[in-house]
Amino acid sequence: MRLLKQLFWVFLTIGVLLGVLELFLFDVIKIDWVSFMEIQPSYRPMENPLLPPERSIPVEGAIAIPGMGAPENPSTVDEGSLTRGAELYAIHCQMCHGVAGEGNGPIAPFLANRPANFASDVVQSKSDGSFFLAISNGIDGRMPALNENLTVSERWDVVNFLRTLKLAQ
């Protein structure tokens, strides 16, 4: 019986020492386990988006027909539209165009092309439809398209808010 107790303590001591040794060697000896996630192909978001089928109409309806010019603003300018437009502008546009829309946002100095000054007479002279198309489709090399970030009604709310930036000055 005494021999069993001694063997028990010897094996327990060896086990504890191996456990402590294993803690120190955990970061030294790494075993790379293969996971299925590592061996499958991966894609970045919007890396190669599919084009919509030809002659199809979006779920939100026909927004602008190519070759027919800029669309007319169907939304009414009310307090709700301006509030939603201000919130959406703060989320999606303010970082480049600035709080007052003067093109002096916090990341504007790091851009290759200066963002538009929405309070200027040149920009304010454009139609609501041209604002809408610029927000929807973006401007090559200057502004990303926001048609996947904002619904049609949200884009019109932003257009309504952009009209108030001239009055704010």
Secondary structure, DSSP 8 states (H G I E B T S, - for coil): -HHHHHHHHHHHHHHHHHHHHHHHHTTTS------HHHHS----TTSS-----TT---TT-----TTS------S---HHHHHHHHHHHHHHTHHHH-TTSSS--TTGGGSSS----TTSHHHHTS-HHHHHHHHHH-BTTTB---TTTS-HHHHHHHHHHHHHHHHH-
